[in-house]
Amino acid sequence: MPGLRIADPLWLAHRAKREGPRYPELASDLRVDVAIVGGGVTGAAVAWMFAHSGVRVAVLDAARVGRGSTAASTALLMQEPDIDFAELARRYGPKNARRVWRLSTAATRDFVRTLESLDIRCDLEHRDSVYYALGEPSGRRLRDELRRRRRAGIPGRWLDAAALRRATGIDGAGAIRTSGNAQADPYLACTGLLRAATRRGARIFERSSVDRIDADAGGVTLAVNGFAIRCARVVIATGYATPSFEPLAVAFRMLQTYVVATQRIPARLRRDFGLGNVMLWDTGRPYHYARWTIDNRLLLGGGDRPRVSERQRAKALRDGAVGVWQYFERRYPALQQVDIDVAWEGLFATTPDGLPYVGPHPDYPKHLFALGYGGNGMTFGFLAARLLLEWYRGKRTSDHRLFGFDRTVALNR
Ligand SMILES: Cc1cc2nc3c(=O)[nH]c(=O)nc-3n(C[C@H](O)[C@H](O)[C@H](O)COP(=O)(O)OP(=O)(O)OC[C@H]3O[C@@H](n4cnc5c(N)ncnc54)[C@H](O)[C@@H]3O)c2cc1C
């Protein structure tokens, strides 16, 4: 299995290696209702939601919880999917596109409310997003995107070039400003959710790789550390199709993406950037994005590229980080006075339409999957938890079709 990231991301770089919760290895047979493979933010959200509803769950992570892609995340909690509304409507029709947007808006709101109501300290802050176009014709396309969103009842405000400059310090053609988004420390959010799940009876095991899964008429048996976990259903929350699910790998494209975190920027210099308290992303594909952290660092990201071999990853990280830095240095000359603190990269899985796969697959009985979020894993992971709880309880709604493995056919019928 490839490493999900290289170099310590900001969230771990300044934390003592032993800090954070530690969970035991599985060391005996176990019976639960649902076993969850993967202790990242998706597994944590599933564990919390299922345990909160009275389902007996166990989370198994091959390594340490929250230290895979989740720790690499820049944790922009966005209601806007990576894919434009116009593109989604073209693929699946305006009604389905509108529903995806509504669900992702609700998931962001519910995720934030859950973190708040559980009092999970994860540097959570409410933020608007600014989705900007640098020039034409992308500015015209972006205005059209806003018109289509509004027609579908999706809110957003147009920033013309002057307003974009005032809000972000960027010279561009214009932008869509969206309220109701947020940012957080993803590692703390994930481990906080897991802690809350354990208070509801969830069992969590680290260094417990699920090596084999066998389904039969009565349920599922997982082989872990030489022991057996027996359950009714298994949730696969490993981020992407791991080698055990090789036949599903064709449904995903694996990308590497790059992040640079600056040192803390003093208030006087921060003013020179002209970037307010908003989360930025651009209309380029792959897109670039930026946000402030709670301690006045800038997080700069983007530069996604197809996965490189393990041997090439360190060099690709240097090139990727330089590319991201140069892009933002052109927008923010003040960056020349700032040092980089850490740079890292992580692996993520995308799908052809930018939406995750959530639900069962006909070739894997009693399995429920939640995989392939692209750059939206924080909020879609939370949405996945809700949809999977419905699947588990036998509740079926039209929402399930939007994220099914067979959606291309099902939604165009
Ligand atoms: C650099 C970067 C920046 C990102 N920025 C954002 C962002 O700003 N906003 C956003 O919403 N999303 C962002 N994402 C995406 C987001 O981080 C991921 O989609 C999300 O963290 C996926 O969480 P997960 O729990 O599904 O997977 P992971 O966090 O990768 O967790 C999967 C876990 O499964 C475990 N595992 C794998 N195989 C097994 C096995 N056989 N047995 C037991 N355990 C196993 C692994 O050890 C791992 O801990 C970013 C991603 C990257 C890489």
The ligand as an SDF file (V2000), in Angstrom:
LIG
                    3D

 53 58  0  0  0  0  0  0  0  0999 V2000
   -2.9310   17.6360    0.5210 C   0  0  0  0  0  0  0  0  0  0  0  0
   -4.4140   17.4110    0.6550 C   0  0  0  0  0  0  0  0  0  0  0  0
   -5.2230   18.5080    0.9130 C   0  0  0  0  0  0  0  0  0  0  0  0
   -6.6110   18.3020    1.0730 C   0  0  0  0  0  0  0  0  0  0  0  0
   -7.3880   19.3860    1.3710 N   0  0  0  0  0  0  0  0  0  0  0  0
   -8.7190   19.1990    1.5860 C   0  0  0  0  0  0  0  0  0  0  0  0
   -9.5440   20.2920    1.9670 C   0  0  0  0  0  0  0  0  0  0  0  0
   -9.0890   21.4270    2.1150 O   0  0  0  0  0  0  0  0  0  0  0  0
  -10.8670   20.0480    2.1880 N   0  0  0  0  0  0  0  0  0  0  0  0
  -11.4140   18.8000    2.0570 C   0  0  0  0  0  0  0  0  0  0  0  0
  -12.6210   18.6440    2.2450 O   0  0  0  0  0  0  0  0  0  0  0  0
  -10.6480   17.7380    1.6860 N   0  0  0  0  0  0  0  0  0  0  0  0
   -9.3200   17.9210    1.4590 C   0  0  0  0  0  0  0  0  0  0  0  0
   -8.5380   16.8660    1.0880 N   0  0  0  0  0  0  0  0  0  0  0  0
   -9.1850   15.5540    0.9330 C   0  0  0  0  0  0  0  0  0  0  0  0
   -9.3840   14.9240    2.3030 C   0  0  0  0  0  0  0  0  0  0  0  0
   -8.2620   15.1290    3.1180 O   0  0  0  0  0  0  0  0  0  0  0  0
   -9.6090   13.4400    2.1520 C   0  0  0  0  0  0  0  0  0  0  0  0
  -10.6100   13.2030    1.2020 O   0  0  0  0  0  0  0  0  0  0  0  0
  -10.0810   12.8320    3.4640 C   0  0  0  0  0  0  0  0  0  0  0  0
   -9.1540   13.0930    4.4960 O   0  0  0  0  0  0  0  0  0  0  0  0
  -10.2550   11.3490    3.2960 C   0  0  0  0  0  0  0  0  0  0  0  0
  -10.4920   10.8160    4.5690 O   0  0  0  0  0  0  0  0  0  0  0  0
  -10.6710    9.2740    4.7180 P   0  0  0  0  0  0  0  0  0  0  0  0
  -10.9850    9.0270    6.1380 O   0  0  0  0  0  0  0  0  0  0  0  0
  -11.6400    8.7950    3.7020 O   0  0  0  0  0  0  0  0  0  0  0  0
   -9.2400    8.6610    4.3210 O   0  0  0  0  0  0  0  0  0  0  0  0
   -7.8750    8.6770    5.1560 P   0  0  0  0  0  0  0  0  0  0  0  0
   -7.7390    9.8500    6.0580 O   0  0  0  0  0  0  0  0  0  0  0  0
   -6.7740    8.4370    4.1940 O   0  0  0  0  0  0  0  0  0  0  0  0
   -8.0410    7.4050    6.0920 O   0  0  0  0  0  0  0  0  0  0  0  0
   -8.0010    6.0990    5.5850 C   0  0  0  0  0  0  0  0  0  0  0  0
   -7.4000    5.2090    6.6550 C   0  0  0  0  0  0  0  0  0  0  0  0
   -7.5830    3.8590    6.2460 O   0  0  0  0  0  0  0  0  0  0  0  0
   -6.5120    3.1350    6.7800 C   0  0  0  0  0  0  0  0  0  0  0  0
   -6.4420    1.8510    6.0370 N   0  0  0  0  0  0  0  0  0  0  0  0
   -6.1880    1.6420    4.7310 C   0  0  0  0  0  0  0  0  0  0  0  0
   -6.2280    0.3170    4.4430 N   0  0  0  0  0  0  0  0  0  0  0  0
   -6.5350   -0.3170    5.6090 C   0  0  0  0  0  0  0  0  0  0  0  0
   -6.7110   -1.6790    5.9760 C   0  0  0  0  0  0  0  0  0  0  0  0
   -6.5960   -2.6770    5.0820 N   0  0  0  0  0  0  0  0  0  0  0  0
   -7.0000   -1.9740    7.2630 N   0  0  0  0  0  0  0  0  0  0  0  0
   -7.1400   -0.9900    8.1840 C   0  0  0  0  0  0  0  0  0  0  0  0
   -6.9660    0.3130    7.8820 N   0  0  0  0  0  0  0  0  0  0  0  0
   -6.6700    0.6570    6.6220 C   0  0  0  0  0  0  0  0  0  0  0  0
   -5.3000    4.0320    6.6060 C   0  0  0  0  0  0  0  0  0  0  0  0
   -4.2770    3.6970    7.5380 O   0  0  0  0  0  0  0  0  0  0  0  0
   -5.9100    5.4150    6.8770 C   0  0  0  0  0  0  0  0  0  0  0  0
   -5.6860    5.8820    8.1960 O   0  0  0  0  0  0  0  0  0  0  0  0
   -7.1680   17.0180    0.9270 C   0  0  0  0  0  0  0  0  0  0  0  0
   -6.3360   15.9240    0.6490 C   0  0  0  0  0  0  0  0  0  0  0  0
   -4.9680   16.1040    0.5250 C   0  0  0  0  0  0  0  0  0  0  0  0
   -4.1050   14.9090    0.2700 C   0  0  0  0  0  0  0  0  0  0  0  0
  1  2  1  0
  2  3  1  0
  2 52  2  0
  3  4  2  0
  4  5  1  0
  4 50  1  0
  5  6  2  0
  6  7  1  0
  6 13  1  0
  7  8  2  0
  7  9  1  0
  9 10  1  0
 10 11  2  0
 10 12  1  0
 12 13  2  0
 13 14  1  0
 14 15  1  0
 14 50  1  0
 15 16  1  0
 16 17  1  0
 16 18  1  0
 18 19  1  0
 18 20  1  0
 20 21  1  0
 20 22  1  0
 22 23  1  0
 23 24  1  0
 24 25  2  0
 24 26  1  0
 24 27  1  0
 27 28  1  0
 28 29  2  0
 28 30  1  0
 28 31  1  0
 31 32  1  0
 32 33  1  0
 33 34  1  0
 33 48  1  0
 34 35  1  0
 35 36  1  0
 35 46  1  0
 36 37  1  0
 36 45  1  0
 37 38  2  0
 38 39  1  0
 39 40  1  0
 39 45  2  0
 40 41  1  0
 40 42  2  0
 42 43  1  0
 43 44  2  0
 44 45  1  0
 46 47  1  0
 46 48  1  0
 48 49  1  0
 50 51  2  0
 51 52  1  0
 52 53  1  0
M  END
$$$$
